[in-house]
């Protein structure tokens, strides 16, 4: 909105406003705006959540040290959503369809998390939506994103070819072109791409959700992942950098840098209140929204194969749960870890909560830096 007003409308009359056309300037302002929103309205949101008695319910089978956190205001993801979406609306070019796609995807995943948290609060239990219902809704939203990208591809605004790390000249297409010309089965040509996108986005959302178990752990890793995505969106849309790094240049993608910058600022603002000992938890509304946003941005900028590095800690947490469940079912109740997700395993090994958080942040940073180094490797 401010971009439209200050640059598109007022720039012809006030030449000083030309600064608002620069992406880096608007990204910084979006990040600062998101940070200020989070810091300023955070106390109000925390107080209102306390008034409505929206507190966290701690699962009984979890570490006993966590029981003291019961009753801490949850659903703080509402604060994150406001802090991300408002600056994006203010500082981005809203004529860009990718901006709307990412914002609507984030909002939809946030709505799923809100429903999950709401059921927990109403029924005063740790179980919200059933696993099947939650996953079904996540796949539905992810499928909607995939269909939207197919629509953009038909208009030349997106490509379904994958960017493969270390092999940039190898760009496989998940769309089977030969099927597109068959009258009754043309839709099967897009099936592989749609399924792939659904797995990436829904998986990303669940991975962040599983990581949200310690004060500041998930949001700190999100800051790092969002920072890496900010760099990736900028270079993917920049004609010089994209050519130098042998990336497929996508001009529309550059505007997502503003969204990613807002996500960084919003996450830092939320960490102010979520740092140990937490005054507020993000709940599923926050973790699902942030995970969905990370997955959607990665798919849109065609860096989904870098997600295991961009969100390395999130992936480790998700894999630890899958391995634990698989081992328990296939090995007659035997477990690999003391408890899953992985951060609980280290807690039960005797690590303090703050030590687990700090070391996981370090791992997240190492993963993200490695992801950025692959831009030049080929």
N, C-alpha and C positions, 0 to 999 in steps of 0.2 A: 504493500500500500504506500509506504513512504518512498519506495523506489519509483512507483508510478507517479506520485505527486511531485517529489523533489527533482527527479531526473526527466521523466517523460513529459511532464506538464510545465514545470517551472524553469527547466534548464534553458530554454530559448530566451528567457527574460533575465535570468540570473546565471551568468556564465560560471560563477563559483560552484554551482551545483553539479558541474560536470564530474566532480569527484565521486558522486553517487553511482556512476556507471561502472566504476572499477569493482571487480568481483572481490578482490582481497580486502578492500575497504569495507564493503558491505558484510563480508564474512566476519571480520573482526567486530563490527558493530552488532551483528546478530549474536555473536558469542557473548559480548558484554551485556547486551540487553537480556539474554537468557539468564546470565549469572545474576544480574540485578533483580530480575523478576523472582528468581528462586530465593535469593537472600531476603527480599523485602516482604514477600507474601508467605514465606515459609512459616514464621511464627503464627500467622493467622490460620493457615491450614492445619497446623498441629493443634492449635487450640480448638478449632471446630471439630476435628476428629475426636478429640478428647470429650467434647461436649456431647457428641453423638455416640460416645462409647464404642468407637470403632477401634478395637484393640486386637493385637495379634494373639492367636492361639497357638501355643507351642506343642508339637507332637510329643506324646509321652515317651516314645521309643528313642527320641533324640538325646544328645548329651545333656546330662542333668544340669550342667552349668547354664543351659539356655532357659531353664524354667523361670528364672528371675526376669526374663524379658517379656513374659506373658503380660498382656495389657498395654504394651507399647503401641502407640497409634500406628495403624497400617493404612494401606491404600494411598500412601504418599506418592504413588505414581501419577495421581491426578496433578500434583504440583509439577512433576516432570513433564507431563503432556502440555500443560499450559506454558511452561518455560521453553519448550521446544517449538511448539506450533505458532505461538504469537510472534516471536521474532522472525520466524520464517515468513509469515504473512506480511510482516512489516518491511523486510529487507530484500526479499527475493522478487524475481520477475514472475508474476503470477500468470503470465500468458504461456509459461512453459508447462507442458502437460506432465513432464516427469516430476516436477515439484508437487503437483496435486496428487499424482499417483503415490509418491512416497508418504506424503502427509496423510492421505486417506488410509493407506495400509497401516501406518503407525496408530492412527486413531481406531481402526477396526480391531487391531490386536489389543489395544488398551481397553476397548469395550469388552472383549472376551475376558480379560483379566479383571475388569470391574465386576462382571457378573460372577466370576469365581470368588472374588473377595467378598462380595455382597452376601452370597449364600453362606460363606463361612461366618460372617458377622451375625446374620439373622439366626442361624442355627447354632451359633456359639460352639463351633467345632473347627478342626484343622482341615477338614475335607470340604471342598467347594463343589465345582462341577465334577462329574465323573471323568475319568481319564479318557474314555471313549468320546464323550461329548466335547471335551476341551480340544482334543486332537482333531476331531471332525470339523469344528469351527475354524481351527487354525489352517487346516488343509483347504477349507472353503475359501477363506480370505486369500491364501497363497495362490489358489487356482484362479481367483479373480485377478490378481496381479499378473499372472502368466497370460491370461486371455487379453488383458489390456496391453501387454507388451507385444503380443502377436498382432493386435490391431495397429500399434505404432509401427511394427515391422512392415506391414502391408503398405504404409504410407511413407516408408523410407526413413523413419525417425529412430529406428532401432535395428539391431542385427542379432539374430539368434545364434551366431557363431561364437564359440567359446574362446576365451583367451587362456592359453595354457602356459603356466609358469615354466621358465627354462626352455620353452620351445615355442617362441612367439610366432614363428612362421607356420606352425601347425595349428590351424583354426577349424576344428571339426564343427559341423552344423548338426544340431539336434533335430532339425526339421528335415523330414524325408521328402524331398522335392518331387519325386516321381509319383507319390501318392496324392499330391495336391491337385493333380489334373484328372483324378478319377472322381466322377460325379457323386457317388454314394459313400465313398470312404475317404474323402479328402481330409476330413478332420483327423484321421489317424496319422496324417503327416505331421501334425503338431503335437501329437500325444506325448512323444518322448520329451519334447521341450517343456510341456506343461507339467508333466510328472517331475522332471528334474527341478524345476523352479519351486514346486510345492514342497519337495523334500528339503531343499536348501533353506527356504524361508521359515517353514514350520520347525525344522530342526534347529535353526538359529534361535528362534523364539523360545523353544523348550530348553536349549542349552543355557541361555541367560537365566531362565526361570530356576533351573537346578542350581546355578551358582549363587543365587540369592539366599544364602544361609547364614552369613556372618555380617556384622556391622561394617558397611562400607566396602565389602568384598566385590560384589557385582557392579556397583556404581563406579568404583575405582577402575576396574577392568574395562568398563564401558567408556570411560574417559579416554583411555589409551586406544581402544579399538576405534572410537569415533574420530580421534585425532589422526589415526592412520587413514581412515576413509576420507577425511578432509583433504589430505595430501593426494590421495588417489583420484578423487573426483576432480580436483583442480588440474592435475597433469593430464587426465584423460580428455578434458575439454579444451586444453590449451594447444593451439596448433603447433607451436615450436616444441614444447616438451613431449607431446604425443608422438611427433615425428622422430625426435631424438631417441625416445625410449621404445620406439617401434610398437606403440599402442594404436589400436584402432581409434581414431579421433571421432568423438561424438559431441558436437557443439552443444547440444541440449543438456548434456550431463554436467557441464561446468556449473550450472545454476544450483546443483545439489550441494555444492561446496558451502553455500549459505546454510542449508539445512544441517549439514554435518557440523558446521561451526556452532550452530545453535544447540546441537546435541551435546557438544563438548561443554559449552557454558552452562547449560541446564544441569548436566551431570555434576559439574564442580559445585554449583549452587546447592544441589541436593546433598552432596557429600558433606557440606558444612553441617547439616543436621543429622546425617546418617552415620557420621564417623563414630567410632567406639568411644563411649557407650552411646548407642543410637537414641535419638529423640523421636525418630520416626522411621518406619520401614516402607519401602516402595511397594511391597505387596505384589500380587500377580499383575495388577493393572500397570505397574511400572516395568516389571521384568519382561512381561510378554510384549509390551509396546516397544521397549528398547531393543529386544531381540528381533522382533519383527522388522523394526527400522533398519537395523544392521544388515539383516539378511536381504531386505528389499533393495537397499542401496547397493550392496555387493552384486546382486543380480543385474540391476539396471546398468551399472558401470562395467559389467562383464568381468568382475574380479571374484566371482563366487568360488573359484578353485583356490583362491588365496585365503578364504575364510578360516581354514584350520590354523593359519598363522596370524591373521588379523585378530581373531578371537581365540587364540590358542588355549587359554585357560578355560574358556567356556566349553570348548571341544573336549578337553581332558575331563572336565566334570561330567559331561554327558556320557562319554565313553566309560567312565568309571561306574556309572549307574548301570549301563547296559551289560558290562562285564559282570558286575555283582549279581544282577538278576539272572543272567544266563548261567553263571556258575551255581547259583542257589537251586535253579530248576533242573540243571543237567547233571549236577554232582551230588544229589541227595542232600541238599541243605548246606553244602560247604560254601564258604565265602572267601573271596580274594582279599577284600579290605575289611578292616574292623567295622566300618560303616561307610555307606555311600550317601551322597556324593563325596568326592575325594577330600574336600576340606574337613569333613567330620572324621575321616580316617586319621589325619594328622593331629586333630584335637585329641582323639583317644590315645594317640601315641605320646601325648604329654606336651605338645606344643601349645603355647598360650594363643588365645584368639588373635591378639594383635600381631603375633609373630606369623601366624598362618596368613593373615591378610597382607602383611608387608611382603612376604615372600611370594605370594601369588601375584601381587602387583608387579614385582620384579620380573617374574616369569612372563606376565602379559606384555611388559615392555620389550623384553627380549624377542618374543614371538612377533610383535608388531614391527620392530626394527628389521627383523629378518624378512618379513613380508615386503617391506619397502625396498630392501636390497635386491629383491628378485626383479624389480622393475628394469634394472640394467643387465641382469644376468640372462643369457640366452645360449 
